[in-house]
Amino acid sequence: MEEWKIDRRRRSCIPCQREFRSEEVHYSGIVEIENRFERRDLCLPCFEAKPFELFSFWKTQTPKLEERKLEDIGAMVEFCKRLLASPSEEPTRRKILYLTALILMRKRRLKLVAHREGALVVEKSWDGDTAEIPEPAIEDAELLLLKGEMERLFELEFIAP
């Protein structure tokens, strides 16, 4: 017997390509193509138009999509530029710079060039220069406070590791 696998739910209607809204009712069905089964997801109007014959079908609902916060990377880059332009020994400021750098590395605005003891050496995408960013010790409880502050500042959403 040949193994077969049916695809997962799609985010959009196959015939019209319209993306399903959060909790939208639609139909999912199975079509048989060249001796194999494939899943098709259809919005209500496309289902009623019957663009192809379904072997089997069922009414379903798109899962609730959580609203994601948009990140203002441009503002974060400008913030980082200002922090780098005016270095400080103040512990909270150094921690904020470090966390900002980690986020910008993830967003490919900073590139890790070297990791020295106690510091990251990064290349800045906006001018190609390098900068050294000290690695401060951050306790878990303090990290939660700093994370919350940065989320408010930049309207971003941290993804848990």
C-alpha positions in Angstrom: 0.0 0.0 0.0 1.3 3.4 -1.0 1.7 5.9 1.9 -0.3 9.1 1.6 -0.5 12.3 3.5 -3.2 15.0 3.3 -2.0 18.6 3.7 -2.8 20.8 6.7 -5.4 23.6 6.6 -4.5 26.5 4.4 -4.7 30.1 5.3 -6.5 31.0 2.2 -9.2 29.8 -0.2 -7.7 27.7 -3.1 -9.9 29.1 -6.0 -10.0 32.8 -5.1 -6.8 33.0 -3.0 -8.5 35.2 -0.4 -7.0 34.8 3.1 -9.4 33.5 5.7 -10.2 35.9 8.6 -9.9 34.9 12.2 -12.7 32.4 13.1 -14.2 32.5 9.6 -16.5 29.6 8.7 -15.5 27.8 5.5 -15.3 24.4 3.9 -12.5 21.9 3.7 -12.6 19.0 1.3 -10.7 16.2 -0.2 -10.2 15.8 -4.0 -8.8 12.8 -5.8 -6.2 13.7 -8.3 -4.2 11.0 -10.2 -4.9 8.3 -7.5 -3.9 10.5 -4.6 -5.9 12.7 -2.2 -5.3 16.4 -1.7 -7.0 18.8 0.7 -8.8 21.9 -0.6 -10.0 24.8 1.6 -12.8 27.0 0.2 -14.6 30.1 1.3 -18.4 29.9 1.4 -18.9 31.6 -2.1 -16.3 29.4 -3.8 -17.8 26.2 -2.1 -21.2 27.1 -3.4 -19.8 27.7 -6.9 -18.4 24.1 -6.9 -15.2 24.8 -8.9 -14.3 21.1 -8.7 -15.7 17.8 -7.4 -15.0 17.0 -3.8 -14.6 13.4 -2.8 -15.5 14.4 0.8 -16.0 17.7 2.6 -16.8 19.3 5.9 -17.6 22.7 7.4 -14.9 24.1 9.6 -13.7 27.3 11.1 -10.4 29.1 10.9 -8.7 29.2 14.3 -8.7 32.4 16.2 -5.7 34.4 15.0 -4.0 36.3 17.7 -3.3 39.9 16.9 0.4 40.5 16.6 2.0 43.7 17.6 3.9 45.5 14.8 7.5 46.3 15.5 8.9 49.7 14.6 12.4 48.5 13.6 13.3 51.9 12.2 12.6 53.5 15.6 14.7 50.8 17.2 17.6 51.4 14.9 17.5 55.1 15.6 17.4 54.4 19.4 20.4 52.0 19.0 22.3 54.7 17.0 21.8 57.2 19.8 22.8 54.7 22.5 26.0 53.9 20.6 26.8 57.5 19.9 26.7 58.4 23.6 28.2 55.5 25.6 27.4 55.2 29.3 28.5 53.2 32.3 25.0 53.4 33.7 23.9 49.8 34.2 20.3 50.0 33.0 21.3 51.9 29.9 23.9 49.2 29.1 21.3 46.5 29.6 18.9 48.2 27.3 21.6 48.7 24.6 22.5 45.0 24.9 18.8 43.8 24.6 18.3 46.3 21.7 21.3 44.8 19.9 20.1 41.3 20.3 16.7 42.3 18.8 18.5 44.1 15.9 20.7 41.1 15.3 17.6 39.0 15.0 16.2 41.5 12.5 19.5 41.5 10.6 20.2 45.2 11.3 23.3 44.2 13.3 25.6 41.3 12.4 27.7 39.5 15.0 31.3 39.8 13.9 33.0 38.5 17.1 32.2 37.5 20.6 34.9 38.7 23.0 34.9 38.0 26.7 32.2 40.3 28.1 31.3 42.0 24.8 29.7 41.5 21.4 31.3 43.0 18.4 28.6 43.8 15.8 28.6 45.3 12.3 25.9 47.9 11.7 23.9 47.5 8.6 23.3 51.2 8.2 27.0 52.2 7.8 29.1 49.0 7.8 31.1 50.1 10.9 31.6 47.9 13.9 30.6 48.5 17.5 31.5 46.8 20.7 28.5 46.2 23.0 29.2 45.1 26.6 27.4 42.0 27.9 25.9 43.0 31.2 24.7 40.5 33.8 20.9 40.6 33.8 18.9 38.7 36.5 15.7 36.9 35.4 13.4 39.2 37.4 15.1 42.3 35.9 14.9 40.9 32.4 11.1 40.7 32.7 11.0 44.4 33.7 13.3 45.4 30.9 11.4 43.3 28.4 8.1 45.0 29.4 9.7 48.4 29.1 11.0 47.7 25.6 7.7 46.2 24.6 6.0 49.5 25.6 8.6 51.6 24.0 8.7 49.9 20.6 5.3 48.2 20.5 6.9 44.8 20.0 6.3 41.3 21.0 9.1 39.1 22.4 9.0 35.5 21.4 9.9 33.2 24.2 12.9 30.9 23.5 
